[in-house]
Amino acid sequence: MSTAYDIPNTTAKVLLDVPASATETVVLVLPGISGKVFSDRYQPLVDALVGGGIAVARLHSWESEEEVVDMTVEAIQRDIDLAVEFLLGQGYAKIAAVGKSFGGGMMLANTNAKVVAKVLWAPAIGVTEVGGTIAKLRTQKLRELRLSLLDITLDHAHLAAYHGAVCLIHGTADQAIPFSNSEKIQARIPGSVLIPIEGADHSYRDPAHEAQVIAHAVSFIRTSVR
């Protein structure tokens, strides 16, 4: 069963899908820059999680690239945090997250300790040892940055502020965000996992690749959220 909710204190919404039996675990899903998180694009992931007894909350913070470029990193982070608070208020005690591409980068940037595990699909954000740029860019609209998404960077101190489980899933044939970017991220997060999807592109357009991504995501969440 799917139910849409307005999140208090923001224009964002969540579409909540729940399994037949009650659960205390929910996965918050943030899409790529093209948005459309309520579309059928994310239904296979929803079906796999709900079928496994886990609730899913798709976060609609933007509908399209045209909308997200008028947002700021700060606003997106606020929407994530407000969505987490909303889900806690709905009775979910264990919250995990899945983020795709730009959404994966924004999830990685979020340090909310109430999110106990993250699965990031080809996260579109850069990393550096020191001097990450995200703090000084967070109040600027994305269209004003005139930067590659990988020029928005997280440094060691930022990454170290999050203590939950992290899994990166990335196609080895990704032409949009290189696989090597996830290798760099994984190297900077002790205990994190990087799962390569051999031959997969950025959007996992091959159904076999998509099935692998979803299977790995569900497995990691099930083992990390106890």
Backbone torsions as a table, in degrees:
resi	resn	phi	psi	omega
1	MET	NA	131.8	-179.7
2	SER	-110.1	133.5	177.9
3	THR	-135.8	131.1	178.3
4	ALA	-92.6	139.0	178.8
5	TYR	-131.4	140.9	167.7
6	ASP	-79.9	137.5	177.0
7	ILE	-90.6	127.2	-179.8
8	PRO	-57.4	142.7	173.5
9	ASN	71.5	19.6	175.5
10	THR	-159.2	166.2	176.4
11	THR	-87.7	-5.2	-179.1
12	ALA	-69.4	157.6	178.8
13	LYS	-132.2	162.6	169.3
14	VAL	-126.7	145.2	170.6
15	LEU	-108.1	114.0	-173.2
16	LEU	-101.6	122.0	174.5
17	ASP	-110.8	129.4	-175.0
18	VAL	-122.8	146.9	177.1
19	PRO	-75.1	171.5	-177.8
20	ALA	-64.7	-36.6	179.2
21	SER	-99.1	148.1	-179.1
22	ALA	-60.9	145.0	179.1
23	THR	-142.0	153.3	174.7
24	GLU	-102.7	4.9	-177.1
25	THR	-111.1	134.9	177.4
26	VAL	-138.2	147.0	177.7
27	VAL	-112.8	123.8	177.7
28	LEU	-91.3	124.9	-174.7
29	VAL	-112.8	127.4	177.3
30	LEU	-119.3	127.8	-172.3
31	PRO	-81.9	179.9	172.3
32	GLY	-73.9	-176.3	-173.0
33	ILE	-64.0	-22.6	179.4
34	SER	-78.9	-6.1	173.8
35	GLY	69.4	-137.4	178.3
36	LYS	57.1	43.4	-176.7
37	VAL	-69.8	-19.9	177.6
38	PHE	-84.9	-1.1	-176.5
39	SER	-80.1	175.6	179.0
40	ASP	-67.0	-12.7	-179.1
41	ARG	-55.7	-34.7	-176.4
42	TYR	-102.1	3.9	-176.6
43	GLN	-64.1	-38.5	178.1
44	PRO	-60.0	-38.7	176.1
45	LEU	-64.9	-45.4	178.6
46	VAL	-58.8	-46.8	-177.7
47	ASP	-62.2	-40.2	-178.6
48	ALA	-67.2	-42.9	-180.0
49	LEU	-69.0	-48.5	-179.1
50	VAL	-63.4	-39.1	177.5
51	GLY	-63.1	-24.2	177.2
52	GLY	-93.5	10.5	175.7
53	GLY	86.4	18.3	-178.7
54	ILE	-116.2	132.7	177.5
55	ALA	-75.6	155.9	-179.5
56	VAL	-132.1	131.9	176.0
57	ALA	-120.4	108.0	177.4
58	ARG	-85.1	123.2	-175.7
59	LEU	-92.2	115.7	178.3
60	HIS	-97.9	91.2	177.4
61	SER	-98.5	-26.7	174.5
62	TRP	-148.4	154.0	-177.8
63	GLU	-100.9	-24.4	-173.7
64	SER	-156.2	170.4	176.6
65	GLU	-62.5	-34.8	179.2
66	GLU	-61.6	-32.6	177.9
67	GLU	-79.5	-43.3	-172.4
68	VAL	-69.1	-27.5	-179.1
69	VAL	-69.5	-15.1	175.2
70	ASP	-94.9	8.4	176.1
71	MET	-101.0	167.2	174.5
72	THR	-112.8	159.8	174.0
73	VAL	-57.9	-39.9	179.9
74	GLU	-59.6	-43.3	-179.4
75	ALA	-65.7	-39.4	179.5
76	ILE	-67.0	-42.5	177.6
77	GLN	-62.4	-38.5	178.5
78	ARG	-64.3	-41.9	178.4
79	ASP	-61.8	-40.9	177.8
80	ILE	-60.8	-48.0	-178.1
81	ASP	-64.6	-39.2	178.3
82	LEU	-67.9	-36.4	176.7
83	ALA	-64.7	-40.0	177.5
84	VAL	-61.8	-45.1	179.2
85	GLU	-63.5	-39.1	177.6
86	PHE	-61.1	-44.6	-178.1
87	LEU	-67.7	-37.1	174.5
88	LEU	-61.5	-39.4	178.1
89	GLY	-67.3	-22.3	176.4
90	GLN	-83.1	-1.0	176.4
91	GLY	99.7	6.5	178.7
92	TYR	-84.9	122.0	-176.8
93	ALA	-93.2	-20.6	-177.0
94	LYS	-125.1	118.3	-176.2
95	ILE	-120.6	126.1	172.2
96	ALA	-115.5	172.7	-178.1
97	ALA	-141.1	146.6	170.0
98	VAL	-124.8	129.7	177.2
99	GLY	-130.4	136.3	-180.0
100	LYS	-107.0	126.3	172.6
101	SER	54.2	-113.2	177.8
102	PHE	-58.6	-41.5	176.9
103	GLY	-63.4	-33.9	175.6
104	GLY	-66.0	-39.7	176.5
105	GLY	-63.7	-41.3	179.5
106	MET	-69.3	-34.4	175.6
107	MET	-67.8	-38.5	177.8
108	LEU	-64.4	-37.0	-179.9
109	ALA	-70.0	-21.8	-177.8
110	ASN	-80.8	130.6	-175.6
111	THR	-111.0	19.1	-179.0
112	ASN	-58.6	116.9	-176.4
113	ALA	-68.8	-14.0	180.0
114	LYS	-78.3	-10.9	172.6
115	VAL	-92.5	111.7	-168.9
116	VAL	-89.8	-14.8	179.8
117	ALA	-155.7	147.8	179.4
118	LYS	-133.2	136.9	169.9
119	VAL	-116.6	120.2	-172.9
120	LEU	-116.6	119.6	-179.6
121	TRP	-93.0	109.3	178.4
122	ALA	45.0	59.4	-174.3
123	PRO	-59.8	130.1	-176.7
124	ALA	-96.4	77.3	177.2
125	ILE	-158.8	149.3	-179.1
126	GLY	-94.6	165.3	175.9
127	VAL	-132.2	152.6	177.7
128	THR	-150.8	161.0	-178.5
129	GLU	-69.9	-48.1	179.1
130	VAL	-137.7	161.6	174.3
131	GLY	73.0	36.9	176.5
132	GLY	-57.1	144.7	-174.3
133	THR	-89.3	-11.1	-169.5
134	ILE	-62.1	-35.2	-176.5
135	ALA	-63.4	-41.9	-177.0
136	LYS	-82.1	-13.2	-179.3
137	LEU	-100.6	-8.3	-166.2
138	ARG	-66.6	-20.6	-178.9
139	THR	-101.3	3.1	178.4
140	GLN	-94.8	141.3	173.7
141	LYS	-61.8	143.5	-176.5
142	LEU	-59.0	-34.9	-179.3
143	ARG	-66.3	-22.1	-178.6
144	GLU	-84.8	-12.9	-173.8
145	LEU	-73.6	-36.3	-178.5
146	ARG	52.5	44.7	-178.8
147	LEU	-130.0	156.7	166.4
148	SER	-67.0	150.0	176.6
149	LEU	-58.0	-29.7	-179.7
150	LEU	-76.1	-8.6	173.7
151	ASP	-84.2	-10.4	168.2
152	ILE	-84.1	111.8	-169.2
153	THR	-121.2	149.8	173.9
154	LEU	-110.4	133.6	178.9
155	ASP	-97.7	178.9	-175.5
156	HIS	-56.6	-43.8	-177.7
157	ALA	-62.9	-39.6	179.5
158	HIS	-65.4	-48.1	-179.1
159	LEU	-62.9	-36.3	-178.0
160	ALA	-71.0	-14.2	-178.7
161	ALA	-75.0	-13.8	178.0
162	TYR	-105.2	132.3	-173.6
163	HIS	-116.5	7.5	178.8
164	GLY	-81.8	178.1	179.5
165	ALA	-76.9	140.2	-178.9
166	VAL	-130.5	129.0	174.9
167	CYS	-124.2	127.5	175.7
168	LEU	-105.7	133.1	176.1
169	ILE	-124.4	127.6	-171.3
170	HIS	-149.9	134.2	176.6
171	GLY	-74.0	137.5	-178.4
172	THR	-74.7	-14.9	178.7
173	ALA	-106.5	21.6	-179.7
174	ASP	-67.1	119.1	179.0
175	GLN	-96.0	-9.7	-178.8
176	ALA	-90.6	-52.0	176.3
177	ILE	-122.4	111.8	-173.6
178	PRO	-62.7	145.7	177.7
179	PHE	-54.5	-34.2	-178.9
180	SER	-60.7	-24.2	178.4
181	ASN	-66.7	-41.5	176.8
182	SER	-68.9	-30.9	174.4
183	GLU	-62.0	-41.3	178.7
184	LYS	-65.6	-41.7	178.9
185	ILE	-63.1	-48.5	-177.6
186	GLN	-60.0	-36.7	-179.6
187	ALA	-66.5	-21.8	-177.1
188	ARG	-99.2	-0.5	179.8
189	ILE	-121.2	99.0	-179.8
190	PRO	-56.1	134.4	177.7
191	GLY	83.5	-5.1	179.8
192	SER	-75.4	163.1	-176.6
193	VAL	-122.8	136.5	174.0
194	LEU	-118.7	121.5	-179.8
195	ILE	-111.8	111.6	176.8
196	PRO	-79.1	140.0	172.6
197	ILE	-108.3	102.5	-172.2
198	GLU	-60.1	124.9	176.1
199	GLY	79.4	0.8	-175.6
200	ALA	-82.2	145.0	176.5
201	ASP	-89.4	-172.8	-174.0
202	HIS	-66.7	-32.8	-175.1
203	SER	-103.4	3.7	178.5
204	TYR	52.8	50.4	-175.5
205	ARG	-70.9	-24.1	174.4
206	ASP	-73.5	122.5	-179.0
207	PRO	-54.7	-32.5	179.3
208	ALA	-67.2	-38.3	177.7
209	HIS	-68.3	-43.3	178.5
210	GLU	-59.6	-41.2	-179.9
211	ALA	-62.8	-38.5	177.8
212	GLN	-64.5	-45.4	-180.0
213	VAL	-58.3	-47.3	-177.9
214	ILE	-65.8	-42.3	180.0
215	ALA	-61.5	-43.7	178.9
216	HIS	-65.3	-41.1	-179.5
217	ALA	-62.5	-47.8	-179.0
218	VAL	-63.5	-42.9	-179.6
219	SER	-62.1	-44.8	-179.2
220	PHE	-63.4	-43.1	-180.0
221	ILE	-63.5	-43.0	-178.4
222	ARG	-63.4	-37.1	-178.3
223	THR	-83.3	-23.0	-175.8
224	SER	-93.6	-24.5	-178.0
225	VAL	-106.9	103.9	-176.4
226	ARG	-120.2	NA	NA
